[in-house]
Each structure stands twice: as structure tokens, then as C-alpha cells.
Amino acid sequence: MPKITFIGAGSFEFTRRLVRDILSFPALADSTIVLMDIDDERLSFIKAAVDKIVTAGNYPAKVVATKDRVEALKGADGVVCTILVGGVQVWRTDIEIPKKYGVDINVGDTRGPAGIFRALRAIPVMLDICKDIERYCPEAIFLNYTNPMGMLCRAMQSQSKVKVTGLCHSVQGTAEMLARWIGAPMEEITYLCAGLNHQAWFLEFKWDGKDTYPLIREAIKRPEIYDEEQVRNEMFLHLDYYVTESSGHSSEYIPWFRKRPDLIEKYCTHSTGWNPGEYAFILKEYLRRENTWKSEVKEWLGKPSMDLKRGKEYAASIFNATIGNGTLYEFNGNVRNFGLIDNLPEGCCVEVPVVASKHGFNPICVGPLPPQLAILNNINARCEELAVEGATTGDARMIFHAICFDPLTSAVLSLAEIKKMVREMFETNKNRLPQFRHFS
């Protein structure tokens, strides 16, 4: 009877989907599902949702809800983390302060000034979770879904001995999008994808063994396809490989699209796919959900039936491979770069194919990236390396230097302007970042 613990279980939509997937595997159907969150109301709602899934599937699973992290982790075989350190009102300052200085960020959860400050708040919490795992369930498989993925995983993988990897759905989501564009059944598609989280590349994308990039280039000529992902399609046309993260996200990590109002208007405002790239829209949606999530949850709980079909997230299949029946499973995970990608920094966090088994995680060597991709990945990876070192040592100067070289920030601001912006961000976060000395 495996014990699988969710830290930050109050993330209702995500937790219930992962639980549905986990219980769909016969080897995991009798698991003890432990739901841990610090919010009583959210915890109550997700407990009701998971109970409903167990009843609907007639699973022999046990469901436990608790606010005690130690209780939740004792003896766990698997751990999933979906926490958010600070709410929307904290997150919005990560975006609104840079925007005041001319750095136009729209999501801010991965890298750049917003992603780095998000990491600074989250890394101490993640390391505390790792310490508890080392003490109460040292053999547990730890799957992280919290952003900024690369920096959090890099910190945990260097500061702890926990078997941790980070998971993101942008790889399989983009693969399905590209298959749809060329009319290919997903079951006939194979691919090799590697790079950084939210900036990995489809080095191969094949349909029945044949290269599909010529078909994708043809598809992009259709206005409705081009408009769906304007930034990513421009990147593909000029860099020759398709990147994994949406246009709204991707535009933040590069210097070419968000540095002038005319470019923002042309490339970052009118995409028809998810995330049109406008912060005002995204903030409005976040704030709307703060007011509507309870009614949406109650509506879902009131439905007489539900779909128990397994989704496409990696977590359940990884648990099945590692603590279930041992069936090997390949996924794209975030691990440290020790001999995996030749032309990215040694030891940085990369997103590469990984095989999960009873032996844990076995990442696959990819070799060198095409040089034009490696240049961009190197800049972002080295900024992340510097930010993580600053976060774990409390060196505010390192944080400033990491932001100095961020591609978008450095395309917009002078060094003096960056320093002024970083000083204001530290001042705004001073009560949440006591580990940092005064930044001047």
C-alpha cells in the first residue's frame, strides 16, 4: 500500500487530476493519499474531491487530510509538491516593479527579475521540505511542479540528497500542438527534446520515423497557425528548432520581442493560443479566479459523474515505475547536467529525457545542442546558476548580477537602471527575504 503525499494539495484542479491518474494504475489503486495544505478551506474542498474520485472508481485507497507536514511525510513513498509561496498580491509586484522600469513581463514565474524573486521566496521553503523528506521518508520519490522549476530543482538537487526531479507539461503539450498542426496521430509521433525548463527544444520531431519539420514550416504559412503562436513560430523560423513553452512565456526569456512597444503590439498581444502575452489579462484572470474558485469547486463536487480516464501528466506513470509495478517510463525531467548536454554549464539544471524505474531516475545523455540554441540556453542557465548561489548564500549582489544578464532586462535597461529596479524589488520583499543583507 504505497503512501503518496501532496504538499500544497489545495491546488484543487491540479491535485484532483493527479490523484485521478495515480489511482488509475492497479499497483497504486490501494494507495494512502495524504493531502497536506496550510489553508483549512482549500484542504476541506480537495479532501471532498479526492473522496469523490475514490468512490467513483471504487478504489481501495485511503484518503487523509492534514495541515501537519511531518505527519504527511512520515513513511511516504512518493511526494508531490504544488505550493505557491505568497499569493497573487505578492506575485504581481514581481511584474509591476520591472514594468515601471520598462521591462515588460507577463507571467514572471520562471526566470528574469520576476522569476528570480519568486525563487528567492520559495527556495528556503523547498529546502525545508527536503530536510523533512530526508528525515521522515528518505527513500521517497519527490516530484516538483512548483515554479520557477529550474532554479528550485537546482537548489534542491545541490543542497539535499532527496530523489527529486521537476515536471512540466509544456513538452507533451507542445508535441500535441505540433502533431495537430500537421494532421498526425500523436501515437505515430516520436521526438527528442532537451534544453532548459520552459526553453527546451525539439531536436527531433518525427512522424512514423520521418522528419516533420518541413511539414511544420508549411503549416506555419497558414495565418491561423502562425497567429496561434506568433513568438514561437518566429523563433522556429529563425532558429530552426521548436521551443517547448508558450509564446507568452517564451517572449520573457529572450531579447527580441518585448523590448519595444511596437514589437509587443506586433508579436505579444494578438496570439490566439493560450496566454496572449498581456499581463493585464493574466492578472485579471488570476483575480477573477480568487473570487470564483469556490463556486467552481462546488459545481464540480455537485456533478453526479466524472471522467476517470487517465490524463497526460507524467507524475502517475513515474510513481507506477518507481513505487508501483516497475514498468519503465520515459519522461522529460529536470535534473543536473552531469554529462547530459555537452555545451551547457556542468551541473546546471537541464530538462532532458529521463527513464524512471525501481532504481529511481536515469537521465539520458543528449550530447551537444545546435550552437544557436546553446547560446541562448547558456545565458539563461548561467543567470539561474548565479541566482541560486545568491539565494543559498544570502548574497544580494549575486542576485543583482544574475538580473543584469537576463536577456530581456539587459535589452531594455542600463546597469544603473537595473540596480535601481533590483533595490526596489528587495525593499518590497524585505519582510519575506530576511536571509539577505542590505542591498546597496
C-alpha positions in Angstrom: 0.0 0.0 0.0 2.1 3.0 -1.2 1.8 6.3 0.6 1.7 9.3 -1.7 1.7 12.8 -0.1 0.7 16.1 -1.8 2.3 19.2 -0.3 0.2 22.2 -1.3 -2.8 19.9 -2.0 -5.1 22.9 -2.1 -4.2 23.4 -5.7 -7.7 21.9 -6.5 -7.7 21.4 -10.2 -4.1 20.0 -10.4 -4.3 17.8 -7.3 -7.5 16.1 -8.3 -6.2 15.4 -11.8 -3.0 13.8 -10.4 -4.9 11.7 -7.9 -7.3 10.5 -10.6 -4.3 9.5 -12.7 -2.4 7.8 -9.8 -5.4 5.6 -8.8 -6.0 4.5 -12.3 -2.9 2.3 -12.1 -3.8 -1.1 -10.4 -0.5 -1.1 -8.5 -1.3 2.3 -7.0 -5.1 1.9 -6.5 -4.8 1.0 -2.8 -2.5 3.9 -2.0 -2.9 6.1 1.0 -3.3 9.6 -0.4 -2.2 12.2 2.1 -3.3 15.8 1.3 -1.4 18.5 3.1 -2.1 22.2 2.9 -2.0 25.2 5.3 -5.4 26.5 4.2 -8.3 24.8 6.0 -10.9 25.7 3.4 -8.9 24.5 0.4 -7.9 21.4 2.3 -11.6 20.6 3.0 -12.5 21.0 -0.6 -9.7 18.9 -2.0 -10.5 16.1 0.6 -14.1 16.0 -0.7 -12.9 15.9 -4.3 -10.5 13.0 -3.7 -13.1 11.1 -1.7 -15.4 11.5 -4.6 -12.8 10.1 -7.0 -12.1 7.1 -4.8 -15.9 6.4 -4.5 -16.4 6.8 -8.3 -13.6 4.4 -9.1 -14.4 2.0 -6.3 -10.7 2.2 -5.4 -9.4 0.6 -2.1 -7.5 3.8 -1.5 -7.4 5.7 1.8 -7.5 9.5 1.9 -6.0 11.6 4.8 -6.1 15.4 5.1 -3.7 17.2 7.4 -2.0 20.6 8.0 0.9 18.8 9.6 3.8 18.4 7.1 5.7 15.9 9.3 2.6 13.7 9.7 2.1 13.9 6.0 5.6 12.9 5.1 6.3 10.1 7.6 6.8 6.9 5.7 5.8 8.4 2.3 6.9 6.5 -0.8 6.1 9.4 -3.1 5.8 13.2 -2.6 4.2 15.8 -5.0 4.8 19.5 -4.4 2.5 22.2 -5.9 3.0 25.0 -3.4 2.9 28.7 -4.0 4.9 30.9 -1.6 2.9 34.1 -1.4 -0.3 34.8 -3.3 -1.3 36.9 -6.2 -0.7 40.2 -4.4 2.9 39.2 -3.8 3.4 37.8 -7.3 2.1 40.9 -9.0 4.8 43.1 -7.5 7.4 40.9 -9.3 5.9 42.0 -12.6 4.7 45.5 -11.8 8.0 46.9 -10.5 10.0 45.8 -13.6 7.2 47.1 -15.8 7.6 50.5 -14.2 11.2 50.5 -15.4 10.3 49.3 -18.9 10.9 45.5 -18.5 7.5 44.2 -19.8 7.0 40.8 -18.1 3.6 39.0 -18.4 3.8 35.8 -16.3 7.1 36.0 -14.4 7.2 32.5 -12.9 10.4 31.1 -14.5 13.4 33.4 -14.8 14.3 37.1 -15.2 13.8 39.6 -12.3 10.3 38.2 -11.6 11.2 34.6 -11.7 14.4 35.2 -9.6 12.5 36.9 -6.8 9.9 34.2 -6.9 12.7 31.7 -6.4 14.2 33.7 -3.5 11.0 33.4 -1.6 10.5 29.7 -2.5 13.9 28.1 -2.2 14.1 28.3 1.7 10.7 26.6 1.9 11.6 23.9 -0.7 14.9 23.2 1.2 12.9 22.8 4.4 10.6 20.3 2.7 13.7 18.4 1.5 15.1 18.3 5.1 11.8 16.8 6.3 11.9 14.2 3.5 15.5 13.3 4.4 14.4 12.8 8.0 10.9 11.1 7.6 10.9 9.4 4.2 14.5 9.4 2.8 13.8 6.9 0.0 10.7 8.8 -1.3 10.4 9.9 -4.9 9.9 13.7 -4.9 8.1 15.3 -7.9 8.1 19.0 -8.0 5.6 21.0 -10.0 6.3 24.4 -8.4 7.9 27.2 -10.4 10.5 28.5 -11.1 11.3 24.9 -11.9 14.9 25.2 -13.0 16.1 27.3 -10.0 14.1 25.3 -7.4 15.3 21.9 -8.7 18.9 23.2 -9.0 18.8 24.3 -5.3 17.2 21.1 -4.0 19.5 18.8 -6.1 22.6 20.5 -4.8 21.6 21.1 -1.2 19.9 17.8 -0.4 20.1 14.1 -1.1 16.4 13.7 -1.9 15.5 11.9 -5.1 13.8 14.9 -6.7 13.0 15.9 -10.3 10.8 18.7 -11.7 7.9 18.1 -14.1 6.3 20.4 -16.6 3.6 19.8 -19.1 4.9 22.1 -21.8 6.8 19.3 -23.6 3.9 16.9 -24.2 1.5 19.9 -24.7 3.7 21.3 -27.5 4.2 17.9 -29.0 0.4 17.5 -29.3 0.0 21.0 -30.7 2.6 20.3 -33.5 1.1 17.0 -34.3 -2.3 18.7 -34.6 -0.9 21.3 -37.0 0.4 18.7 -39.4 -2.6 16.3 -39.0 -0.5 13.5 -37.4 -1.9 11.0 -34.9 0.0 11.5 -31.6 0.6 7.8 -31.3 2.7 7.9 -34.5 4.9 10.8 -33.3 8.3 10.4 -31.7 10.6 13.1 -30.5 13.8 14.1 -28.7 13.5 17.2 -26.6 16.2 18.8 -24.5 17.4 22.2 -23.1 16.1 24.1 -20.1 12.7 24.1 -18.4 10.4 26.4 -20.4 13.2 26.6 -23.0 13.8 23.1 -24.3 13.9 22.3 -28.0 12.5 19.6 -30.2 15.8 18.4 -31.6 13.9 15.7 -33.4 10.2 15.6 -34.2 9.2 12.6 -36.4 6.0 11.1 -37.8 6.3 7.4 -38.5 10.1 7.8 -38.4 10.3 10.8 -40.9 11.3 14.3 -40.1 8.3 16.6 -39.8 10.0 20.0 -39.6 9.3 20.6 -43.4 5.6 19.9 -42.7 5.6 22.3 -39.7 7.2 25.0 -41.8 4.4 24.6 -44.4 1.7 24.6 -41.6 3.1 27.9 -40.2 2.4 29.6 -43.6 -1.3 29.3 -42.8 -2.4 32.5 -40.9 -4.5 30.7 -38.4 -1.5 28.5 -37.4 1.0 31.4 -37.4 -1.3 33.5 -35.3 -1.7 30.8 -32.7 1.9 31.0 -31.5 3.4 34.2 -33.0 6.5 34.4 -30.9 7.3 30.7 -31.0 6.7 30.5 -34.7 9.1 33.4 -35.3 11.7 31.7 -33.1 11.3 28.5 -35.1 11.6 30.2 -38.5 14.8 31.9 -37.4 16.4 29.4 -35.0 15.3 26.2 -36.9 14.0 24.3 -33.9 10.7 24.5 -32.0 10.8 25.6 -28.3 8.6 24.0 -25.7 6.9 26.9 -23.9 4.1 29.1 -25.0 4.6 32.4 -26.8 3.6 34.4 -23.7 6.1 32.7 -21.5 8.9 32.4 -24.1 8.8 36.1 -25.0 10.0 36.9 -21.5 13.2 34.8 -21.8 14.6 36.3 -24.9 15.7 39.8 -26.1 13.8 40.1 -29.3 10.1 40.7 -28.7 9.2 42.6 -25.6 11.8 45.4 -25.6 9.8 48.0 -27.6 6.1 48.9 -27.6 5.8 48.3 -31.4 7.2 44.8 -31.0 5.0 44.0 -28.0 2.0 45.1 -30.1 3.1 43.1 -33.1 4.1 39.8 -31.5 2.9 39.6 -27.9 -0.7 40.9 -27.9 -2.7 39.1 -30.5 -1.7 35.4 -30.3 -4.8 33.2 -30.4 -3.4 30.4 -28.4 -3.2 30.1 -24.6 -1.7 33.2 -22.9 -1.9 36.2 -25.3 1.1 37.7 -23.5 -0.5 40.5 -21.8 0.0 40.8 -18.1 -3.2 42.8 -17.5 -5.2 39.9 -19.0 -3.4 37.3 -16.9 -3.7 39.4 -13.7 -7.4 39.9 -14.3 -7.8 36.1 -14.8 -5.9 35.4 -11.6 -8.0 37.9 -9.6 -11.2 36.5 -11.1 -10.3 33.0 -10.0 -9.7 34.3 -6.5 -13.3 35.3 -6.4 -14.8 32.3 -8.3 -12.8 29.3 -7.4 -15.1 28.2 -4.5 -18.2 28.3 -6.7 -16.3 26.4 -9.4 -15.2 23.7 -6.9 -18.7 23.4 -5.5 -20.1 23.0 -9.0 -17.6 20.2 -9.8 -18.3 18.4 -6.5 -22.1 18.6 -7.3 -21.8 16.8 -10.6 -23.2 13.3 -10.4 -20.5 11.7 -12.5 -16.9 12.3 -13.6 -14.4 11.1 -16.2 -11.8 8.8 -14.6 -9.7 8.4 -17.8 -6.0 9.0 -17.1 -4.6 12.3 -18.3 -1.2 13.1 -19.8 0.7 14.4 -16.8 3.9 12.5 -16.0 3.5 12.0 -12.3 1.3 9.0 -12.1 3.4 7.0 -14.6 6.6 7.9 -12.8 5.1 6.6 -9.5 3.9 3.5 -11.2 7.5 2.9 -12.5 9.3 3.7 -9.2 7.0 2.6 -6.4 4.3 0.6 -8.3 4.7 -2.3 -10.7 8.1 -1.2 -12.1 7.1 -0.6 -15.7 9.8 1.6 -17.2 8.7 5.1 -18.1 10.5 7.8 -20.1 9.6 11.4 -19.5 11.3 14.8 -19.7 12.5 15.8 -16.3 14.7 18.5 -14.7 18.0 17.2 -13.4 21.5 18.4 -13.0 23.7 18.5 -16.1 26.4 15.9 -15.5 27.4 14.7 -18.9 24.0 15.2 -20.4 24.2 18.3 -22.6 27.8 18.9 -23.6 27.6 22.6 -24.4 25.6 23.8 -21.3 27.2 24.5 -17.9 28.3 21.5 -15.9 25.9 20.9 -13.0 23.2 23.4 -14.1 19.6 22.3 -14.2 18.6 20.9 -17.6 15.4 19.4 -18.9 16.2 16.1 -20.7 14.7 12.6 -21.3 14.8 10.6 -18.1 13.9 6.9 -17.5 12.0 6.1 -14.3 12.3 2.7 -12.8 12.6 0.9 -9.5 16.2 2.2 -9.4 15.0 5.8 -9.5 15.8 8.3 -12.2 18.2 7.6 -15.1 18.7 10.7 -17.3 19.7 10.2 -20.9 22.8 11.8 -22.5 21.7 14.1 -25.3 25.1 15.4 -26.4 25.6 19.0 -27.7 22.7 21.3 -28.7 22.8 23.1 -32.0 25.1 26.1 -31.3 22.4 28.8 -31.8 20.3 27.1 -29.2 23.2 26.5 -26.8 24.0 30.3 -26.8 20.5 31.2 -25.6 20.3 28.4 -23.1 23.7 29.2 -21.8 22.8 32.8 -20.9 19.7 31.7 -19.1 21.3 28.8 -17.4 24.2 30.9 -16.1 21.8 33.5 -14.8 19.9 30.8 -13.0 23.2 29.4 -11.5 24.2 32.8 -10.2 20.7 33.4 -8.8 20.6 30.0 -7.0 24.1 30.6 -5.5 22.9 34.0 -4.3 19.7 32.5 -2.9 21.5 29.8 -0.9 24.3 32.2 0.4 22.2 35.3 1.0 24.4 37.3 -1.3 22.2 40.1 -2.7 25.0 41.2 -5.1 24.8 37.9 -6.9 21.1 38.4 -7.4 21.7 41.8 -8.9 24.4 40.3 -11.3 22.1 37.5 -12.3 19.4 40.0 -13.3 22.0 42.2 -15.1 22.5 39.5 -17.7 18.9 38.4 -18.1 18.2 38.7 -21.9 15.1 40.8 -21.7 16.2 43.0 -18.9 19.6 43.7 -20.5 17.9 44.5 -23.8 15.9 47.3 -22.1 17.8 48.8 -19.2 21.2 50.2 -18.3 23.2 48.7 -15.4 22.3 51.7 -13.2 18.6 51.3 -14.0 18.8 47.6 -13.3 20.4 48.3 -9.9 17.7 50.8 -9.0 15.0 48.2 -10.0 16.6 45.4 -8.0 16.9 47.7 -5.0 13.2 48.4 -5.2 12.3 44.7 -5.5 14.5 43.9 -2.5 12.8 46.6 -0.5 9.3 45.4 -1.4 10.3 41.8 -0.4 12.4 42.7 2.7 9.9 41.1 5.2 9.9 37.9 3.1 13.6 37.6 2.5 15.3 38.0 5.9 18.3 35.9 4.8 19.6 38.8 2.6 21.9 41.5 3.8 21.1 45.1 2.7 21.5 45.6 -1.0 23.1 48.9 -2.0 
